[in-house]
Structure formats: structure tokens, C-alpha cells
Amino acid sequence: MPTASDYDARRASDAGTADGSVLRELTPALPKLSTAIVDDDPNEAAFFELPGADLSGEELSVTVIPQRADEFTCSRCFLVQHRSRLRSSGGELPVCADCV
């Protein structure tokens, strides 16, 4: 009969009980690691400008085509697909072949 294991208890492994002199011998051979400091302040994102990226004078115009009778909108990826890609619908929300 297997016994219960306490996974929260500290385990003594071979590495933990072995002599630490091997690690002391390897430390001079290890390269000195440098740490990089990354300052990710989300408030500074507005201050970054790419050269030639001024799109303030641009106007977008998109022609919206209504959904056709032989198309459906997938309930998972929200893409409009042709009926031939419909995989699940019977009383459920429509799901396309990619999302099944």
C-alpha cells in the first residue's frame, strides 16, 4: 500500500546533501553575468515616435460589405466565414472549422 507524500515538506536530495566543494571549484570558470535593467513604464509609450510615422493627416476609408446569406460569423474567432466552413451550429453558436 503506497504511503501518502507530503509535497510541501522540504526534500533532501543528493545535490543538497553532497559536498558543495564541486560548486566552489566551478565558480571561477563561470563567466561574470551582467544584468540588464529594463525600464518598462507604460506611461512613456506616448513619447516614442517612429520616423515618418505621423499619420495625423491620414483618413481611413473602408467599405463595409454586409454579411451574405451563405456566410456566418464564428462565435469564437469572430471572423465571417463561408457556410462550407461551418462545423458546429445545431442549437449552439456557430463555430468554424479552424476553431473546432
Residue frames as a rotation matrix with the C-alpha (Angstrom) as fourth column:
MET 1
0.584 0.812 0.000 0.00
0.812 -0.584 0.000 0.00
0.000 0.000 -1.000 0.00
PRO 2
-0.196 -0.694 0.693 1.53
0.614 -0.638 -0.465 3.33
0.764 0.334 0.551 -1.02
THR 3
-0.164 0.060 -0.985 2.10
0.916 -0.361 -0.174 5.89
-0.366 -0.931 0.004 1.66
ALA 4
0.845 0.510 0.158 0.96
0.534 -0.807 -0.251 9.49
0.000 0.296 -0.955 1.49
SER 5
-0.251 -0.944 0.216 3.54
0.939 -0.291 -0.181 12.05
0.234 0.158 0.959 0.44
ASP 6
0.548 0.314 -0.775 3.79
0.539 -0.841 0.041 15.49
-0.639 -0.441 -0.630 1.91
TYR 7
0.288 -0.422 0.859 4.68
0.909 -0.161 -0.384 17.60
0.300 0.892 0.338 -1.12
ASP 8
0.826 0.021 0.564 5.05
-0.072 -0.987 0.141 20.75
0.560 -0.157 -0.814 0.96
ALA 9
0.838 -0.545 0.013 7.78
0.097 0.171 0.980 19.25
-0.537 -0.820 0.196 3.11
ARG 10
0.400 -0.793 -0.460 11.40
-0.897 -0.441 -0.022 20.02
-0.185 0.421 -0.888 2.27
ARG 11
0.997 -0.075 0.007 13.12
0.074 0.955 -0.286 17.23
0.015 0.286 0.958 0.40
ALA 12
0.272 -0.962 0.032 16.73
-0.570 -0.135 0.811 16.25
-0.775 -0.239 -0.585 0.88
SER 13
0.986 0.034 -0.165 18.18
-0.160 0.489 -0.858 15.25
0.052 0.872 0.487 -2.47
ASP 14
0.519 -0.853 0.049 21.60
0.847 0.521 0.100 14.03
-0.111 -0.010 0.994 -3.40
ALA 15
0.030 -0.499 0.866 22.56
0.543 -0.719 -0.433 17.51
0.839 0.483 0.250 -4.55
GLY 16
0.594 0.286 0.752 21.52
-0.373 -0.730 0.572 19.01
0.713 -0.620 -0.327 -1.23
THR 17
0.950 -0.220 0.224 23.44
-0.117 0.414 0.903 16.53
-0.291 -0.883 0.368 0.87
ALA 18
0.572 -0.784 0.242 26.53
0.766 0.405 -0.500 16.37
0.294 0.471 0.832 -1.36
ASP 19
-0.044 -0.719 -0.694 29.65
0.761 -0.474 0.443 18.33
-0.648 -0.509 0.568 -0.64
GLY 20
0.874 0.447 -0.190 29.48
0.265 -0.768 -0.583 21.88
-0.406 0.460 -0.790 -2.00
SER 21
0.015 -0.959 -0.283 33.16
-0.020 -0.283 0.959 21.87
-1.000 -0.009 -0.023 -2.95
VAL 22
-0.317 -0.083 0.945 32.31
0.876 0.356 0.325 20.96
-0.364 0.931 -0.040 -6.56
LEU 23
0.685 0.633 0.359 30.36
0.716 -0.675 -0.176 24.18
0.131 0.378 -0.917 -6.93
ARG 24
0.726 -0.480 -0.492 33.18
-0.063 -0.760 0.647 26.17
-0.685 -0.439 -0.582 -5.39
GLU 25
-0.308 -0.869 0.387 35.56
0.377 0.262 0.888 24.72
-0.873 0.420 0.247 -7.98
LEU 26
-0.142 0.333 0.932 33.27
0.989 0.087 0.119 25.70
-0.042 0.939 -0.341 -10.87
THR 27
0.690 0.547 -0.474 32.59
0.567 -0.816 -0.116 29.28
-0.450 -0.189 -0.873 -9.83
PRO 28
-0.088 -0.726 -0.682 35.88
-0.126 -0.671 0.731 30.73
-0.988 0.150 -0.033 -11.15
ALA 29
-0.820 -0.243 0.518 35.16
0.418 0.364 0.832 29.13
-0.391 0.899 -0.197 -14.55
LEU 30
0.168 0.959 0.227 31.73
0.946 -0.092 -0.311 30.71
-0.277 0.267 -0.923 -14.83
PRO 31
-0.517 -0.322 0.793 31.60
0.611 -0.787 0.079 33.95
0.599 0.526 0.604 -16.80
LYS 32
-0.829 0.228 -0.511 30.62
0.272 -0.633 -0.725 37.09
-0.489 -0.740 0.462 -15.00
LEU 33
-0.208 0.856 0.474 26.96
0.964 0.098 0.246 37.70
0.164 0.508 -0.845 -15.72
SER 34
-0.999 -0.021 -0.041 25.81
0.026 -0.991 -0.131 41.22
-0.038 -0.132 0.990 -16.34
THR 35
-0.264 0.963 -0.052 22.28
0.832 0.200 -0.518 42.19
-0.489 -0.180 -0.854 -15.57
ALA 36
-0.807 0.102 0.582 20.38
0.350 -0.711 0.610 44.46
0.476 0.696 0.538 -17.89
ILE 37
-0.615 0.626 -0.480 17.93
0.329 -0.349 -0.877 46.90
-0.717 -0.697 0.009 -16.41
VAL 38
-0.690 0.500 0.523 14.78
0.554 -0.101 0.826 47.30
0.466 0.860 -0.207 -18.45
ASP 39
-0.812 0.447 -0.375 12.55
-0.009 -0.652 -0.758 50.24
-0.583 -0.612 0.533 -17.66
ASP 40
-0.720 0.642 0.263 9.09
0.524 0.256 0.812 49.35
0.454 0.723 -0.520 -18.93
ASP 41
-0.703 0.517 -0.487 6.96
0.128 -0.582 -0.803 52.27
-0.699 -0.627 0.344 -17.95
PRO 42
-0.261 0.658 0.706 3.63
0.950 0.306 0.066 52.10
-0.173 0.688 -0.705 -19.80
ASN 43
0.604 0.509 -0.613 3.16
0.452 -0.853 -0.262 55.85
-0.656 -0.119 -0.745 -19.35
GLU 44
-0.162 -0.769 -0.618 6.20
-0.278 -0.565 0.776 56.57
-0.947 0.298 -0.122 -21.53
ALA 45
-0.266 0.083 0.961 4.74
0.745 0.650 0.150 54.81
-0.612 0.755 -0.234 -24.58
ALA 46
0.778 0.623 0.082 3.32
0.546 -0.606 -0.578 58.09
-0.311 0.494 -0.812 -25.85
PHE 47
0.552 -0.630 -0.546 6.80
-0.402 -0.775 0.487 59.64
-0.730 -0.050 -0.681 -26.02
PHE 48
-0.420 -0.698 0.581 8.15
0.218 0.544 0.810 57.12
-0.881 0.466 -0.076 -28.53
GLU 49
0.618 0.560 -0.552 7.81
-0.415 -0.364 -0.834 58.32
-0.668 0.744 0.007 -32.10
LEU 50
0.103 -0.542 0.834 8.97
0.678 0.651 0.340 56.45
-0.727 0.531 0.435 -35.15
PRO 51
-0.639 -0.379 -0.669 10.45
-0.169 -0.780 0.603 58.46
-0.750 0.498 0.435 -38.00
GLY 52
-0.864 0.332 -0.378 7.89
-0.433 -0.108 0.895 59.14
0.257 0.937 0.237 -40.70
ALA 53
-0.741 0.587 -0.326 5.08
0.634 0.772 -0.052 57.74
0.221 -0.245 -0.944 -38.58
ASP 54
-0.771 0.505 -0.389 2.98
-0.187 -0.762 -0.620 60.89
-0.609 -0.405 0.682 -38.45
LEU 55
-0.781 0.561 0.273 -0.42
0.580 0.492 0.649 59.67
0.230 0.666 -0.710 -39.62
SER 56
-0.530 0.594 -0.605 -2.43
0.366 -0.484 -0.795 62.55
-0.765 -0.643 0.039 -38.23
GLY 57
-0.447 0.343 -0.826 -3.33
-0.700 -0.709 0.084 63.82
-0.557 0.616 0.557 -41.71
GLU 58
-0.955 0.056 -0.293 -4.42
-0.158 0.739 0.655 60.41
0.253 0.671 -0.697 -42.98
GLU 59
-0.164 0.955 0.248 -8.06
-0.923 -0.060 -0.380 59.46
-0.348 -0.291 0.891 -43.32
LEU 60
-0.926 -0.128 0.354 -9.15
-0.062 0.980 0.190 55.85
-0.372 0.154 -0.916 -43.43
SER 61
-0.066 0.935 -0.349 -11.99
-0.976 -0.132 -0.171 54.82
-0.206 0.330 0.921 -45.64
VAL 62
-0.937 -0.162 0.309 -13.30
-0.152 0.987 0.055 51.27
-0.314 0.005 -0.949 -45.54
THR 63
-0.299 0.862 -0.409 -16.19
-0.817 -0.010 0.576 49.85
0.493 0.507 0.707 -47.49
VAL 64
-0.665 0.169 0.727 -18.29
-0.482 0.647 -0.591 47.59
-0.570 -0.744 -0.349 -45.29
ILE 65
-0.564 0.465 -0.682 -19.93
-0.532 0.428 0.731 44.75
0.632 0.775 0.006 -47.15
PRO 66
0.135 0.680 0.720 -22.95
-0.985 0.171 0.023 43.23
-0.107 -0.713 0.693 -45.39
GLN 67
-0.654 -0.337 0.677 -22.89
-0.395 0.916 0.074 39.55
-0.645 -0.219 -0.732 -44.49
ARG 68
-0.515 0.428 -0.742 -24.26
-0.756 0.181 0.629 37.38
0.404 0.885 0.230 -47.30
ALA 69
0.516 0.831 0.208 -26.84
-0.849 0.462 0.259 34.61
0.119 -0.310 0.943 -46.95
ASP 70
0.801 -0.245 -0.546 -24.18
0.104 0.955 -0.276 31.90
0.589 0.164 0.791 -47.41
GLU 71
-0.332 -0.928 0.171 -21.88
-0.009 -0.178 -0.984 33.30
0.943 -0.328 0.051 -44.70
PHE 72
0.778 0.488 -0.396 -21.79
0.403 0.097 0.910 33.13
0.483 -0.868 -0.121 -40.90
THR 73
0.208 -0.696 0.687 -19.79
-0.667 -0.614 -0.421 34.75
0.715 -0.371 -0.592 -38.12
CYS 74
-0.080 -0.339 -0.937 -17.79
0.405 0.848 -0.342 32.34
0.911 -0.407 0.069 -35.97
SER 75
0.838 0.500 0.217 -18.62
-0.012 -0.382 0.924 32.69
0.545 -0.777 -0.314 -32.28
ARG 76
0.669 -0.658 -0.346 -15.01
0.652 0.297 0.698 32.03
-0.356 -0.692 0.628 -31.23
CYS 77
-0.412 -0.906 0.091 -12.76
0.824 -0.328 0.463 33.93
-0.389 0.266 0.882 -33.65
PHE 78
0.219 0.661 -0.717 -15.48
0.254 -0.748 -0.613 36.38
-0.942 -0.048 -0.331 -34.84
LEU 79
-0.797 -0.458 -0.395 -14.44
-0.291 -0.282 0.914 36.04
-0.530 0.843 0.091 -38.49
VAL 80
0.351 0.891 -0.289 -17.00
-0.718 0.057 -0.694 35.92
-0.601 0.451 0.660 -41.26
GLN 81
-0.726 -0.574 0.378 -16.72
-0.282 0.750 0.598 32.51
-0.627 0.328 -0.707 -42.93
HIS 82
-0.446 0.555 -0.702 -18.42
-0.768 0.166 0.619 30.71
0.460 0.815 0.352 -45.81
ARG 83
0.451 0.762 0.465 -21.13
-0.891 0.419 0.177 28.17
-0.060 -0.494 0.867 -44.83
SER 84
0.659 -0.243 -0.712 -18.93
-0.150 0.885 -0.440 25.33
0.737 0.397 0.547 -46.08
ARG 85
-0.453 -0.891 -0.005 -16.58
-0.098 0.055 -0.994 26.02
0.886 -0.450 -0.112 -43.11
LEU 86
0.105 0.601 0.792 -19.37
-0.929 -0.224 0.293 25.69
0.354 -0.767 0.535 -40.53
ARG 87
-0.623 -0.424 -0.657 -18.61
-0.191 0.897 -0.398 22.82
0.759 -0.123 -0.640 -38.13
SER 88
-0.685 0.406 -0.605 -20.95
0.728 0.415 -0.546 23.30
0.029 -0.814 -0.580 -35.17
SER 89
-0.832 0.429 0.350 -24.30
-0.325 -0.890 0.319 25.00
0.449 0.152 0.880 -35.14
GLY 90
-0.292 0.822 -0.489 -27.17
0.316 0.566 0.762 22.68
0.903 0.068 -0.425 -34.10
GLY 91
0.709 0.652 -0.268 -28.77
0.502 -0.199 0.842 24.85
0.496 -0.731 -0.468 -31.41
GLU 92
0.254 -0.718 -0.648 -25.34
0.804 -0.216 0.555 26.15
-0.538 -0.661 0.522 -30.42
LEU 93
0.557 -0.201 -0.806 -23.44
-0.368 -0.929 -0.023 29.20
-0.744 0.310 -0.592 -31.55
PRO 94
0.985 -0.172 -0.031 -21.79
0.042 0.402 -0.915 28.77
0.170 0.899 0.403 -34.97
VAL 95
0.391 -0.916 0.093 -18.13
-0.297 -0.030 0.955 27.66
-0.871 -0.401 -0.283 -34.91
CYS 96
0.609 -0.230 -0.759 -15.82
-0.788 -0.059 -0.613 27.50
0.096 0.971 -0.217 -37.92
ALA 97
0.866 -0.291 -0.407 -13.52
0.167 0.935 -0.313 24.63
0.471 0.203 0.858 -38.93
ASP 98
-0.084 -0.971 0.225 -10.41
-0.008 -0.226 -0.974 26.41
0.996 -0.084 0.011 -37.55
CYS 99
-0.327 -0.017 0.945 -11.86
-0.835 -0.463 -0.297 26.84
0.442 -0.886 0.137 -34.07
VAL 100
0.730 0.644 -0.229 -13.20
-0.485 0.724 0.492 23.30
0.482 -0.248 0.840 -33.57
